[in-house]
Amino acid sequence: MYTLLRDLIKPLGVSGREAPVRAAIETMIAPFVDEVYTDALGNLIAHKRGGEGAKKLMFAAHMDEIGFFVTDVDDAGRVFFSPAGGIRFEAAAYSEVIFENGTRGLLVANDDAKTPAADNCYVDIGVSSRREAERRVKTGDTFAVVSSIRRIGAHTVAGRPIDDRVGCAVLIETAKRVKSSKYDLYYTFTVQEEVGCRGSKTAAYAIMPDIAVAVDITKTGDTPGADRMAVKLGGGAAIKVKDTSAICDPALVGEMAELCRKNGIKHQLEILTRGGTDASSMQSAGAGSRAGCISIPTRYAHTPLEMIDMRDVEACVALAVAVAAGE
């Protein structure tokens, strides 16, 4: 799983520019499903056909990452931007960034900025004029903090964008392990989740699932100053009860918890007081669906050093496999 995650983290895929990530995932998952296709918005849908009359089970993990769009360049060659997604500037400032074309730079704050923010930061790409800068970047280009992953402890790894390439890794591994199912399975890798759960909305309208399960990261409550919540790193797969965008189907929550008990999968229940996932869009698409979410506990979300425990990742895979297999 570490190797799979490492390979998924490499491509740049800021919201709305997910093509490099989509290409990598398509190659990885194609051998395990019956068809793979891309819809009009850019979602990648890997379909494993069920029997006649089988209910539709849709999984969703988002391919996009938080990042930036270039808005303009000034006469000194400084690059200014508009954020895509929830940027924590106190964490992103003074980081190396990479653009779509491979240009690198430094995201820095004005010298007089007391707290880094969108309106007092810029990117220094090592030039001194607008002309030089515009040879390397242009308005509309995207960039993000350089991706990375490293082992920190016996079971923990850190880097970015773990949100939500780790969810994509869980779905690829699930598709690999599930040989047959009573469901018509859709492994959906969505676009533009970080800017409003847009991809999952259109995909769910097209698929019209009976059951929908998002696979995404969640915060933890085990660090100083964290929001109060029962989720902790190393506590196993987190089964979402609710967040600010969705209240999960109570029966589905109970069924997933029972699957964990039956199969000896370490798990914990999650209530997230700030944030949401693709479950919200899938839950309310069309006539609606029974929706839930399998969450990977993650410390320091939306920073260059998101941290996860690989034992939790494996627990999430085991739960997703049990759900997909129709247990």
C-alpha positions as CSV (number, residue, x, y, z in Angstrom):
1,M,0.0,0.0,0.0
2,Y,2.9,2.4,0.7
3,T,4.2,1.9,-2.8
4,L,0.8,2.4,-4.4
5,L,0.3,5.6,-2.3
6,R,3.7,6.9,-3.3
7,D,2.9,6.5,-7.0
8,L,-0.5,8.2,-6.6
9,I,1.0,11.2,-4.8
10,K,3.5,12.0,-7.6
11,P,1.1,13.5,-10.3
12,L,0.0,17.1,-9.9
13,G,-3.8,17.4,-9.8
14,V,-5.1,20.7,-8.5
15,S,-9.0,20.9,-8.6
16,G,-10.1,21.1,-12.2
17,R,-6.7,19.9,-13.6
18,E,-6.8,16.2,-12.5
19,A,-5.8,14.7,-15.9
20,P,-2.4,13.4,-14.8
21,V,-3.8,11.7,-11.7
22,R,-6.7,10.2,-13.8
23,A,-4.2,8.7,-16.3
24,A,-2.3,7.0,-13.5
25,I,-5.4,5.6,-11.8
26,E,-6.8,4.3,-15.1
27,T,-3.7,2.3,-15.7
28,M,-3.7,0.9,-12.2
29,I,-7.4,-0.1,-11.9
30,A,-8.2,-1.3,-15.5
31,P,-7.1,-4.9,-14.9
32,F,-9.6,-5.4,-12.1
33,V,-12.9,-4.1,-13.7
34,D,-14.9,-4.6,-16.8
35,E,-14.8,-1.0,-18.1
36,V,-13.2,2.3,-17.4
37,Y,-14.5,5.6,-18.7
38,T,-14.3,9.3,-18.1
39,D,-17.4,11.5,-18.0
40,A,-17.9,15.1,-19.2
41,L,-16.7,16.7,-16.0
42,G,-13.6,14.5,-15.8
43,N,-14.6,11.9,-13.2
44,L,-13.0,8.5,-13.8
45,I,-15.5,5.6,-13.4
46,A,-14.3,2.0,-13.1
47,H,-17.3,-0.3,-13.5
48,K,-17.4,-4.0,-12.4
49,R,-20.7,-5.4,-13.7
50,G,-23.1,-7.2,-11.4
51,G,-25.7,-9.7,-12.2
52,E,-29.1,-8.9,-13.7
53,G,-31.1,-6.8,-11.3
54,A,-28.2,-6.2,-9.0
55,K,-28.3,-3.0,-6.8
56,K,-25.7,-0.3,-7.6
57,L,-23.0,0.4,-5.1
58,M,-21.0,3.5,-5.8
59,F,-17.7,4.3,-4.1
60,A,-16.1,7.7,-4.5
61,A,-12.6,9.0,-3.7
62,H,-11.5,12.4,-5.0
63,M,-8.5,12.8,-7.3
64,D,-8.0,16.6,-6.8
65,E,-5.8,18.3,-4.4
66,I,-5.8,21.9,-2.9
67,G,-3.6,24.3,-4.8
68,F,-3.6,27.6,-6.7
69,F,-4.4,29.2,-10.1
70,V,-2.1,32.0,-11.4
71,T,-4.0,35.3,-11.6
72,D,-1.2,37.6,-12.8
73,V,2.5,38.6,-12.8
74,D,3.8,42.0,-11.7
75,D,6.7,44.0,-13.2
76,A,9.2,42.4,-10.8
77,G,8.2,38.9,-11.9
78,R,6.3,38.0,-8.8
79,V,3.5,35.5,-9.4
80,F,0.1,36.1,-7.8
81,F,-2.7,33.6,-7.4
82,S,-6.2,32.5,-6.4
83,P,-6.5,29.6,-4.0
84,A,-8.4,26.4,-5.1
85,G,-9.7,24.7,-1.9
86,G,-9.0,25.3,1.8
87,I,-5.5,26.5,2.0
88,R,-3.8,26.8,5.4
89,F,-1.4,29.6,4.6
90,E,0.4,29.5,7.9
91,A,1.5,25.9,6.8
92,A,1.9,26.6,3.0
93,A,4.0,29.7,3.3
94,Y,7.7,29.3,2.7
95,S,7.2,26.0,0.9
96,E,8.5,25.0,-2.5
97,V,5.8,24.8,-5.2
98,I,5.6,23.3,-8.6
99,F,3.6,24.4,-11.7
100,E,1.9,22.2,-14.3
101,N,4.8,22.6,-16.7
102,G,7.5,21.8,-14.1
103,T,8.5,25.3,-13.2
104,R,9.4,25.6,-9.5
105,G,9.1,28.5,-7.1
106,L,8.8,29.5,-3.5
107,L,5.5,30.5,-1.9
108,V,6.4,33.4,0.4
109,A,4.7,36.1,2.5
110,N,5.3,39.8,2.3
111,D,7.9,40.9,4.8
112,D,5.4,42.9,6.8
113,A,2.7,40.2,6.9
114,K,1.9,39.3,10.5
115,T,-0.1,36.2,9.4
116,P,0.3,34.7,5.9
117,A,-2.9,34.9,3.8
118,A,-4.0,34.9,0.2
119,D,-3.7,38.6,-0.1
120,N,-0.2,39.0,1.3
121,C,1.6,36.0,-0.3
122,Y,3.2,35.5,-3.7
123,V,5.4,33.1,-5.6
124,D,9.0,33.8,-6.3
125,I,10.2,31.9,-9.3
126,G,13.7,33.4,-9.3
127,V,13.3,36.0,-12.0
128,S,13.3,39.8,-11.9
129,S,10.9,40.9,-14.6
130,R,7.4,40.3,-16.0
131,R,8.9,39.2,-19.3
132,E,11.1,36.5,-17.7
133,A,8.3,35.3,-15.6
134,E,5.8,35.0,-18.4
135,R,8.2,32.8,-20.3
136,R,7.7,30.2,-17.5
137,V,4.1,30.7,-16.3
138,K,0.9,32.3,-17.5
139,T,-2.5,33.3,-16.1
140,G,-4.6,30.2,-15.6
141,D,-1.7,27.8,-14.8
142,T,-2.1,25.8,-11.7
143,F,0.5,24.9,-9.0
144,A,0.7,23.3,-5.6
145,V,3.2,22.7,-2.8
146,V,5.6,20.0,-4.0
147,S,4.4,16.5,-3.3
148,S,6.2,14.2,-1.0
149,I,5.9,11.1,1.2
150,R,8.2,9.8,3.9
151,R,8.1,7.1,6.6
152,I,8.0,8.7,10.1
153,G,7.6,5.8,12.5
154,A,7.0,2.1,12.4
155,H,3.5,2.5,10.9
156,T,3.1,6.2,10.2
157,V,3.9,8.1,7.0
158,A,3.6,11.8,6.2
159,G,3.5,14.0,3.2
160,R,1.1,15.5,0.6
161,P,-1.4,15.2,-1.0
162,I,-2.4,12.3,1.1
163,D,-5.9,14.0,0.9
164,D,-7.3,12.1,-0.9
165,R,-4.8,10.0,-2.9
166,V,-5.0,7.6,0.0
167,G,-8.7,7.2,-0.6
168,C,-7.9,6.5,-4.3
169,A,-5.3,3.9,-3.2
170,V,-8.0,2.2,-0.9
171,L,-10.4,1.9,-3.9
172,I,-7.7,0.5,-6.3
173,E,-6.7,-2.1,-3.7
174,T,-10.4,-2.9,-3.0
175,A,-11.0,-3.5,-6.7
176,K,-8.0,-5.7,-6.8
177,R,-9.2,-7.9,-3.9
178,V,-12.9,-8.1,-4.8
179,K,-13.3,-11.0,-7.3
180,S,-17.1,-11.1,-7.2
181,S,-20.0,-9.2,-5.7
182,K,-23.8,-9.2,-5.4
183,Y,-23.6,-5.5,-6.4
184,D,-23.1,-3.7,-9.6
185,L,-19.9,-1.9,-8.5
186,Y,-18.8,1.6,-9.5
187,Y,-15.3,2.8,-8.3
188,T,-15.5,6.5,-9.0
189,F,-12.5,8.8,-8.8
190,T,-14.0,12.3,-8.6
191,V,-12.9,15.8,-9.6
192,Q,-13.3,19.1,-7.9
193,E,-14.2,17.8,-4.4
194,E,-12.0,20.4,-2.7
195,V,-14.0,23.2,-4.3
196,G,-17.5,21.9,-3.6
197,C,-18.0,18.2,-4.2
198,R,-18.8,18.9,-7.8
199,G,-17.6,15.8,-9.5
200,S,-19.4,13.3,-7.3
201,K,-22.7,15.2,-7.9
202,T,-22.6,14.7,-11.7
203,A,-21.3,11.1,-11.4
204,A,-24.0,10.1,-8.9
205,Y,-26.8,11.6,-11.1
206,A,-25.5,9.5,-14.0
207,I,-25.0,6.3,-12.0
208,M,-28.0,6.7,-9.6
209,P,-26.6,4.4,-7.0
210,D,-28.7,2.5,-4.4
211,I,-25.8,2.7,-1.9
212,A,-23.0,5.3,-2.0
213,V,-19.8,5.3,0.1
214,A,-17.2,8.0,0.0
215,V,-13.7,7.1,1.0
216,D,-11.8,10.2,2.2
217,I,-9.6,11.4,5.0
218,T,-10.9,12.8,8.3
219,K,-9.3,14.9,11.0
220,T,-8.3,13.5,14.4
221,G,-8.9,14.7,17.9
222,D,-5.6,13.5,19.3
223,T,-3.4,16.6,19.0
224,P,-3.2,19.7,21.1
225,G,-5.9,22.2,20.3
226,A,-7.7,19.9,17.9
227,D,-11.5,19.9,17.6
228,R,-13.1,17.5,20.1
229,M,-13.7,14.2,18.3
230,A,-13.3,10.5,19.1
231,V,-11.1,9.7,16.1
232,K,-7.4,9.0,16.7
233,L,-4.5,7.9,14.6
234,G,-4.0,4.1,14.9
235,G,-7.7,3.7,16.0
236,G,-8.6,1.9,12.8
237,A,-11.1,2.7,10.0
238,A,-13.4,5.6,10.9
239,I,-17.0,5.1,10.1
240,K,-18.6,8.5,9.6
241,V,-21.8,9.2,11.5
242,K,-22.1,12.9,10.4
243,D,-20.2,16.0,9.3
244,T,-21.3,19.5,8.3
245,S,-22.5,18.4,4.8
246,A,-24.2,15.0,5.5
247,I,-25.8,12.8,8.1
248,C,-25.0,9.3,7.0
249,D,-27.6,6.6,6.7
250,P,-28.0,5.2,10.2
251,A,-28.6,1.6,9.1
252,L,-25.5,1.7,6.8
253,V,-23.4,3.0,9.7
254,G,-24.6,0.2,11.8
255,E,-24.0,-2.4,9.1
256,M,-20.4,-1.2,8.5
257,A,-19.7,-1.3,12.2
258,E,-21.1,-4.9,12.3
259,L,-18.9,-5.9,9.4
260,C,-15.9,-4.6,11.3
261,R,-16.8,-6.6,14.4
262,K,-17.5,-9.7,12.4
263,N,-14.2,-9.5,10.5
264,G,-12.0,-8.3,13.3
265,I,-11.4,-4.9,11.7
266,K,-10.3,-2.2,14.0
267,H,-12.7,0.7,13.7
268,Q,-14.0,3.9,15.4
269,L,-17.0,6.1,14.9
270,E,-16.6,9.6,13.5
271,I,-18.4,12.9,13.9
272,L,-16.7,15.7,12.1
273,T,-17.7,19.2,13.3
274,R,-16.0,21.1,10.4
275,G,-15.8,19.7,6.8
276,G,-17.6,17.4,4.4
277,T,-17.1,14.7,1.7
278,D,-18.5,13.5,-1.6
279,A,-21.0,11.5,0.5
280,S,-23.1,14.7,0.6
281,S,-23.5,15.0,-3.2
282,M,-24.1,11.3,-3.7
283,Q,-26.7,11.2,-0.9
284,S,-28.9,13.9,-2.5
285,A,-28.4,13.1,-6.2
286,G,-31.6,12.3,-8.0
287,A,-34.0,10.4,-5.8
288,G,-31.2,10.0,-3.3
289,S,-29.2,7.0,-2.0
290,R,-28.2,5.3,1.3
291,A,-24.9,7.1,1.8
292,G,-22.0,6.7,4.1
293,C,-18.3,7.3,4.4
294,I,-15.2,5.3,5.2
295,S,-12.6,7.8,6.6
296,I,-8.9,7.5,7.0
297,P,-7.7,9.3,10.2
298,T,-5.3,12.0,9.2
299,R,-3.4,14.5,11.4
300,Y,-2.4,18.0,10.0
301,A,-4.9,17.9,7.1
302,H,-4.3,20.5,4.3
303,T,-0.7,21.0,5.2
304,P,2.5,19.8,3.5
305,L,2.8,17.1,6.3
306,E,-0.4,15.2,6.5
307,M,0.1,12.1,8.6
308,I,-1.6,8.7,8.5
309,D,-1.1,5.3,10.1
310,M,-0.8,2.5,7.5
311,R,-2.6,0.1,9.8
312,D,-5.7,2.4,9.6
313,V,-5.4,2.4,5.8
314,E,-5.4,-1.4,5.8
315,A,-8.4,-1.4,8.0
316,C,-10.2,0.9,5.6
317,V,-9.3,-1.5,2.7
318,A,-10.6,-4.5,4.7
319,L,-13.9,-2.6,5.4
320,A,-14.3,-1.5,1.8
321,V,-13.7,-5.0,0.6
322,A,-16.3,-6.4,2.9
323,V,-18.9,-3.8,1.8
324,A,-18.0,-4.3,-1.9
325,A,-18.2,-8.1,-1.7
326,G,-21.7,-7.8,-0.4
327,E,-21.2,-9.1,3.1
